[in-house]
């Protein structure tokens, strides 16, 4: 494989070196000046292995990476926009694998600009791909608007409206709903609690026939084993494991976890832990620290007020109150054991939810992954190349490699040594569109000012 990659690299570089000669012979300019961006003298984390390629030149045309090679060997196209990468590090953009996107229409008095602000906040946090986990009316149009450039935002892969005990009333109706979601163009099916085993089985069987994934929660009547065996693409939030083992209110051990961890690995089911948010939901988070998060200034006052009400009157099926600390310890042990077993772990935060601000929530989730023993490289993999593999039937992305979608993060230091450098990127590229640090800061300041003005207007 190394030889093949080397030969391909040489071929690409050689082609670029030949372009000036070919263009001269054809009496044509060397590449069109429009649509080219070059990261020059940059250190590249290609994410195909744990390595850093030093002093590289990465050429982007439109929404694609067209060349990666030694800076001395790769030609800079005439008129290209050149970004100084000297001393900086380039890696693929990150993904939010359990995210949410507000509806296009105004709702509950939330400011009309909230949707576009959420989309931008994802980008400001380095998130260039979002798996939206609850569809709304017109959201597929939003996906198309982003893809066509009408709106600025991360690439969206969307689950449709929820499958739950209220929306699924029979096995045949479940199958029809699966077919409907497939025909409408949703990328996957969202599973919520409340489904019976018979209805879940019908969903799983029809989803397989239709070639569409299903993922999300594990309904109590289904259980984690059946969810895995029936083909849930991901298990989100880890609650299905905790329910099976009584992990909400009693200690569990690695031996207790081993059979379910092995089953998960055997059936190639991935997990999206969303640990930081779930600590808040179960009642294990530090409330003072939550309310001091700097990124809250980007959220509408009505949203923050709702989050504060939860802290004051926490309740719900996931809240575990007096046993929350024990529950949290069990969850961390589970994540550690899943990682040790080689189960695919995908980056996700369930933003925007309780104190989980889109994009910026990664700075809360990543330390939880580190605490579970996941290496810096594998944390990066969970949001890049592994997501690209998950969506391999949709597009090519998640690596810094020729032909991949040009979703990129430029950092001031090496994230393999310190993941916190992810939280303040020098710039973000999404589908070939470059957003510098100054542009990110300007827009973030505008969002914060808008939120402040809205709050003042409500007083």
LOMIDREN-881862 format. One line per field, with one value per residue (C-alpha): residue in three letters; x, y, z. Coordinates in steps of 0.001 Angstrom, whole numbers, always signed. Layout:
% residues N
res	ALA	...
X	X	...
Y	Y	...
Z	Z	...
//
This chain:
% residues 459
res	UNK	UNK	UNK	UNK	UNK	UNK	UNK	UNK	UNK	UNK	UNK	UNK	UNK	UNK	UNK	UNK	UNK	UNK	UNK	UNK	UNK	UNK	UNK	UNK	UNK	UNK	UNK	UNK	UNK	UNK	UNK	UNK	UNK	UNK	UNK	UNK	UNK	UNK	UNK	UNK	UNK	UNK	UNK	UNK	UNK	UNK	UNK	UNK	UNK	UNK	UNK	UNK	UNK	UNK	UNK	UNK	UNK	UNK	UNK	UNK	UNK	UNK	UNK	UNK	UNK	UNK	UNK	UNK	UNK	UNK	UNK	UNK	UNK	UNK	UNK	UNK	UNK	UNK	UNK	UNK	UNK	UNK	UNK	UNK	UNK	UNK	UNK	UNK	UNK	UNK	UNK	UNK	UNK	UNK	UNK	UNK	UNK	UNK	UNK	UNK	UNK	UNK	UNK	UNK	UNK	UNK	UNK	UNK	UNK	UNK	UNK	UNK	UNK	UNK	UNK	UNK	UNK	UNK	UNK	UNK	UNK	UNK	UNK	UNK	UNK	UNK	UNK	UNK	UNK	UNK	UNK	UNK	UNK	UNK	UNK	UNK	UNK	UNK	UNK	UNK	UNK	UNK	UNK	UNK	UNK	UNK	UNK	UNK	UNK	UNK	UNK	UNK	UNK	UNK	UNK	UNK	UNK	UNK	UNK	UNK	UNK	UNK	UNK	UNK	UNK	UNK	UNK	UNK	UNK	UNK	UNK	UNK	UNK	UNK	UNK	UNK	UNK	UNK	UNK	UNK	UNK	UNK	UNK	UNK	UNK	UNK	UNK	UNK	UNK	UNK	UNK	UNK	UNK	UNK	UNK	UNK	UNK	UNK	UNK	UNK	UNK	UNK	UNK	UNK	UNK	UNK	UNK	UNK	UNK	UNK	UNK	UNK	UNK	UNK	UNK	UNK	UNK	UNK	UNK	UNK	UNK	UNK	UNK	UNK	UNK	UNK	UNK	UNK	UNK	UNK	UNK	UNK	UNK	UNK	UNK	UNK	UNK	UNK	UNK	UNK	UNK	UNK	UNK	UNK	UNK	UNK	UNK	UNK	UNK	UNK	UNK	UNK	UNK	UNK	UNK	UNK	UNK	UNK	UNK	UNK	UNK	UNK	UNK	UNK	UNK	UNK	UNK	UNK	UNK	UNK	UNK	UNK	UNK	UNK	UNK	UNK	UNK	UNK	UNK	UNK	UNK	UNK	UNK	UNK	UNK	UNK	UNK	UNK	UNK	UNK	UNK	UNK	UNK	UNK	UNK	UNK	UNK	UNK	UNK	UNK	UNK	UNK	UNK	UNK	UNK	UNK	UNK	UNK	UNK	UNK	UNK	UNK	UNK	UNK	UNK	UNK	UNK	UNK	UNK	UNK	UNK	UNK	UNK	UNK	UNK	UNK	UNK	UNK	UNK	UNK	UNK	UNK	UNK	UNK	UNK	UNK	UNK	UNK	UNK	UNK	UNK	UNK	UNK	UNK	UNK	UNK	UNK	UNK	UNK	UNK	UNK	UNK	UNK	UNK	UNK	UNK	UNK	UNK	UNK	UNK	UNK	UNK	UNK	UNK	UNK	UNK	UNK	UNK	UNK	UNK	UNK	UNK	UNK	UNK	UNK	UNK	UNK	UNK	UNK	UNK	UNK	UNK	UNK	UNK	UNK	UNK	UNK	UNK	UNK	UNK	UNK	UNK	UNK	UNK	UNK	UNK	UNK	UNK	UNK	UNK	UNK	UNK	UNK	UNK	UNK	UNK	UNK	UNK	UNK	UNK	UNK	UNK	UNK	UNK	UNK	UNK	UNK	UNK	UNK	UNK	UNK	UNK	UNK	UNK	UNK	UNK	UNK	UNK	UNK	UNK	UNK	UNK	UNK	UNK	UNK	UNK	UNK	UNK	UNK	UNK	UNK	UNK	UNK	UNK	UNK	UNK	UNK	UNK	UNK	UNK	UNK	UNK	UNK	UNK	UNK	UNK	UNK	UNK	UNK
X	+0	+2846	+4350	+1003	+476	+4007	+3522	+204	+1779	+4616	+2131	+89	+3130	+4531	+1321	+1378	+4989	+4079	+1113	+3176	+4757	+1444	-268	+2509	+2308	-1463	-999	-3277	-2707	-1478	-4739	-7527	-6807	-10266	-11118	-7630	-6375	-2938	-1777	+1958	+4769	+2264	+2646	-79	-1889	-3299	-5196	-4519	-2022	-468	+2053	+2882	+4049	+6375	+6632	+3833	+1893	-1831	-3745	-7528	-9667	-13338	-14468	-11717	-8144	-6260	-2675	-708	+3078	+6401	+6346	+9403	+7662	+4056	+3333	+1293	-1341	-1165	-3418	-4167	-4955	-1962	-2381	+814	+1098	+4630	+4822	+1136	-703	-3412	-5897	-9391	-12388	-14167	-17627	-20560	-22137	-25079	-26047	-29245	-30207	-33081	-36060	-36082	-39210	-39261	-40338	-41093	-40046	-36416	-34731	-35068	-31282	-30777	-30574	-27766	-25978	-26068	-24673	-21843	-21085	-20493	-17926	-16298	-15744	-14048	-17087	-17498	-19829	-22958	-25086	-28403	-30333	-33886	-35409	-37870	-40057	-37978	-34689	-33825	-34101	-31698	-29252	-29487	-29132	-25878	-24554	-25324	-23763	-26987	-26276	-23013	-22774	-21354	-22278	-25416	-26389	-29869	-32097	-35778	-38492	-38455	-39555	-41187	-44320	-46339	-45288	-45250	-48551	-48168	-45534	-46942	-47137	-43519	-42465	-44389	-42740	-39301	-40129	-41414	-38242	-36129	-38121	-38033	-34238	-33345	-29913	-30914	-33754	-33826	-34858	-36293	-37436	-40882	-40911	-42015	-39716	-42103	-42190	-38414	-37953	-40183	-38193	-34896	-36069	-37531	-34496	-32262	-34496	-34490	-30755	-31065	-29402	-31187	-29564	-30056	-31545	-32235	-35918	-36429	-38575	-35868	-32725	-29127	-28533	-31407	-30497	-27010	-28197	-30860	-28319	-28488	-25663	-24727	-25674	-25964	-25565	-24595	-27842	-28789	-25716	-26399	-30016	-28988	-26480	-28279	-25553	-27802	-27643	-25139	-21449	-20486	-17137	-15161	-16180	-19832	-19346	-17269	-20060	-21870	-18622	-17622	-21048	-20736	-17340	-18447	-21314	-19321	-21702	-20278	-21002	-21529	-21021	-22059	-20510	-20345	-24023	-25122	-23313	-25560	-28701	-28108	-27225	-23481	-22111	-20816	-23630	-21427	-18993	-21795	-23235	-19795	-19153	-17944	-19692	-23131	-22934	-23712	-27065	-30459	-31656	-34753	-32570	-30310	-33349	-34619	-31275	-31238	-34718	-33469	-30674	-33163	-35736	-33855	-36070	-36869	-36205	-32435	-31934	-30457	-30087	-28415	-26688	-25533	-21852	-21922	-23764	-21139	-18299	-19983	-20332	-16670	-15658	-17881	-16309	-12853	-13717	-15308	-12157	-9858	-11850	-11457	-15114	-15568	-16143	-17525	-17310	-20594	-21995	-25774	-25599	-27491	-28779	-28203	-25056	-23803	-23247	-22855	-19240	-17847	-19181	-16197	-14077	-16320	-16547	-12918	-11611	-14169	-12811	-9268	-10309	-11586	-8089	-8613	-5403	-5145	-4798	-7856	-9907	-8990	-9867	-13291	-14161	-12369	-11393	-13842	-16693	-15506	-15647	-19134	-20351	-18217	-21295	-22064	-18723	-14981	-13807	-12073	-8472	-6029	-5671	-6126	-9761	-11167	-13667	-11795	-12913	-9820	-8616	-5480	-3978	-1162	+284	+237	-3024	-1319	+590	-2217	-5841	-6778	-5318	-8457	-10531	-9035	-8213	-6197	-8852	-11472	-12171	-15557	-16066	-13233	-14480	-11856	-12736	-9739	-9382	-10207	-13379	-14397	-13797	-15715	-18755	-18616	-18520	-21531	-23484	-22595	-23656	-26956	-27624	-26841	-29140	-31932	-31576	-31654	-34782	-36555	-35887
Y	+0	+2382	+1765	+2386	+5627	+6751	+6028	+7845	+10824	+10919	+10706	+13622	+15780	+14870	+15897	+19263	+19787	+18979	+21357	+24467	+22679	+21256	+24619	+26384	+23834	+24363	+28148	+28168	+29707	+27447	+26602	+29138	+31774	+31543	+28866	+27856	+28056	+26904	+26142	+26718	+25337	+23666	+20562	+18083	+15497	+13393	+11146	+7997	+7110	+8740	+10884	+14496	+15411	+18394	+21420	+20475	+22351	+21576	+22790	+23169	+23759	+24428	+22036	+19438	+18870	+18386	+18028	+17286	+17145	+18613	+22383	+22247	+19931	+21126	+24028	+26981	+27742	+31239	+33647	+31211	+32475	+31473	+30894	+30955	+27665	+28143	+26522	+25621	+22319	+21286	+18483	+17563	+19428	+17767	+16224	+16408	+12953	+13694	+17260	+19209	+21999	+24389	+24509	+27014	+28646	+30769	+28857	+29640	+33256	+32339	+35053	+34504	+34599	+31699	+29071	+30811	+31547	+27859	+26880	+29382	+28306	+24786	+26132	+28398	+25292	+23498	+21335	+21034	+18011	+17454	+14338	+15943	+13594	+14918	+16125	+18985	+20245	+21914	+20727	+18846	+22173	+23639	+20832	+21644	+25382	+24774	+22392	+24901	+27834	+29720	+29407	+29078	+26045	+22571	+19738	+18108	+14448	+14284	+11886	+12377	+12968	+10632	+7000	+6590	+5221	+8231	+8136	+4338	+2574	-759	-2879	-2138	+1576	+1420	-118	+2489	+5250	+3808	+3761	+7311	+8602	+6852	+8324	+11812	+11735	+11502	+10000	+7861	+7065	+8498	+6091	+7480	+5653	+4084	+1681	-1910	-4741	-5779	-2263	-1904	-5216	-4013	-767	-2651	-5161	-2539	-275	-3120	-3684	+16	+492	+3178	+3250	+3659	+4924	+6748	+5693	+2148	+1740	-20	-2760	-3478	-3554	-3082	-6653	-6588	-3078	-4350	-7613	-5889	-3491	-81	+1789	+3666	+3495	+7063	+8299	+4844	+4589	+1248	-310	+1257	+80	-3503	-3583	-1516	+1091	+3978	+3167	+396	-120	-2067	-3697	-4302	-7976	-6939	-4854	-7387	-9380	-6303	-4643	-7782	-7966	-4332	-4977	-8223	-6514	-3409	-1059	+2388	+4494	+8244	+8847	+12550	+12341	+16021	+16665	+13467	+14412	+17474	+15486	+12850	+15481	+14841	+18084	+21041	+23589	+26553	+25680	+25099	+28549	+30152	+28756	+31643	+30284	+30862	+34448	+33144	+31564	+33301	+34311	+32123	+29073	+29831	+30358	+26905	+25381	+27169	+25866	+22332	+22849	+24202	+21457	+18567	+15625	+13187	+9562	+10085	+12065	+9873	+12404	+10933	+8200	+10520	+10377	+6567	+6568	+8930	+6673	+3671	+5558	+6517	+2909	+1784	+4264	+3140	-522	+157	+1973	-756	-3321	-1362	-366	+2572	+5742	+8750	+12350	+13865	+16288	+16455	+20238	+22477	+21037	+21791	+23958	+22333	+25134	+24018	+23541	+25020	+22029	+20006	+21765	+20147	+16696	+16120	+16243	+13561	+11362	+11971	+11063	+7726	+6930	+7687	+8888	+12267	+10618	+8429	+11381	+13147	+9992	+9900	+13222	+12852	+9690	+7432	+9766	+9758	+5962	+6078	+8290	+6653	+6127	+9870	+11576	+11441	+13435	+13078	+12997	+15498	+13646	+14248	+13959	+14519	+17245	+20381	+20544	+21639	+23109	+25219	+25196	+27089	+23984	+20202	+18701	+15348	+17023	+19254	+18898	+22273	+23946	+22750	+25242	+28348	+27413	+29815	+29238	+26839	+25701	+24203	+22750	+24959	+28185	+29727	+31480	+33144	+33636	+37302	+36462	+33915	+36409	+39170	+36996	+35595	+39138	+40024	+37031	+37898	+41530	+40407	+38177	+41034	+43383	+40804	+40381	+44145	+44399	+41799	+43636
Z	+0	+799	-2623	-4316	-2413	-3268	-6954	-6998	-5251	-7762	-10626	-9315	-8664	-12065	-13769	-12048	-13085	-16673	-16795	-17650	-20608	-21830	-21484	-23381	-26190	-26377	-26173	-23103	-19631	-16817	-15002	-14643	-12028	-10458	-7932	-6767	-3210	-2085	+1456	+1207	+3377	+5666	+7830	+6847	+8958	+6109	+8588	+6586	+9328	+12377	+10565	+9811	+6313	+6674	+4385	+2039	-577	-833	-3876	-3863	-6931	-6368	-3646	-4196	-3132	-6399	-5178	-2030	-2164	-1150	-1451	-3688	-6146	-6497	-8839	-7557	-10235	-11678	-9810	-7003	-3527	-1394	+2336	+4364	+6200	+7476	+10913	+10805	+10565	+8123	+8767	+7595	+8945	+11857	+11999	+14383	+14158	+16418	+15707	+15240	+12856	+13625	+11249	+8400	+9783	+12929	+16042	+19691	+19312	+18518	+16369	+12633	+12199	+14623	+11871	+9989	+13259	+14205	+10812	+11222	+14796	+13552	+11090	+13681	+15803	+12921	+12128	+8362	+8314	+10412	+10664	+11565	+13829	+13670	+10433	+10057	+7234	+4500	+5987	+2803	+965	+3508	+2734	-972	-335	+1528	-1109	-3883	-2023	-1324	+2404	+4271	+6481	+6980	+4639	+6021	+6057	+7520	+9385	+8796	+11402	+14394	+14508	+17933	+19607	+18405	+14746	+14330	+15024	+13205	+11493	+8044	+8758	+9977	+6669	+4694	+6710	+5935	+2225	+2444	+4101	+1494	-1404	+113	+159	+3847	+4485	+7473	+9857	+13388	+16158	+19381	+22553	+22830	+19885	+20433	+19396	+16602	+15158	+15489	+13661	+10839	+10563	+10508	+7910	+5582	+6022	+4854	+1810	+964	+1552	+4222	+7639	+10949	+14129	+17394	+20726	+21901	+22850	+26176	+24646	+22068	+24188	+23183	+21998	+19528	+18352	+17514	+15951	+13871	+12382	+14028	+12271	+15437	+19099	+20305	+23902	+25340	+27325	+25798	+27371	+30753	+30737	+29969	+32830	+35425	+35089	+36085	+39785	+40482	+39674	+36573	+35831	+32687	+32916	+33024	+29884	+27941	+26209	+24900	+23873	+21960	+20293	+19212	+17676	+16032	+14217	+13276	+15069	+15862	+18934	+19314	+23055	+23487	+26963	+27921	+27240	+28933	+32120	+32204	+31407	+34102	+36699	+37008	+35543	+37553	+37267	+38081	+35315	+32824	+33365	+33020	+29520	+27353	+24263	+25788	+24523	+21035	+21999	+22208	+25666	+25333	+24726	+27685	+29899	+28990	+29844	+33190	+33978	+33448	+35959	+38485	+37972	+36394	+35533	+32766	+31934	+31657	+34867	+37618	+40424	+43512	+41501	+38707	+39729	+39713	+36389	+34939	+36120	+34488	+31219	+31207	+31886	+29023	+26632	+27712	+27132	+23752	+22685	+23982	+21997	+18769	+18407	+16027	+18035	+16177	+17359	+18454	+21019	+20370	+19930	+20294	+23541	+27236	+27392	+24200	+21679	+18036	+16955	+20141	+22091	+20871	+23471	+26098	+24490	+23550	+27153	+28076	+25314	+26542	+30097	+28763	+27498	+23810	+22154	+20466	+17079	+17569	+18773	+15537	+13575	+15243	+13603	+10266	+8416	+10281	+9380	+5781	+5840	+7347	+4481	+1784	-383	-294	-1025	-424	+2592	+5948	+4691	+3207	-42	-3756	-4788	-1314	-525	+514	+4153	+6067	+9351	+9585	+13080	+14745	+16416	+16176	+17529	+18002	+20825	+22132	+21047	+22511	+19401	+17616	+19560	+17905	+14303	+12166	+9528	+8255	+4702	+3883	+388	-850	+736	+3018	+6277	+7922	+11668	+11275	+9329	+11953	+14766	+12988	+12466	+16010	+17387	+15249	+16571	+20176	+19620	+18106	+21101	+23480	+21579	+21610	+25360	+25894	+23772	+25892	+29148
//
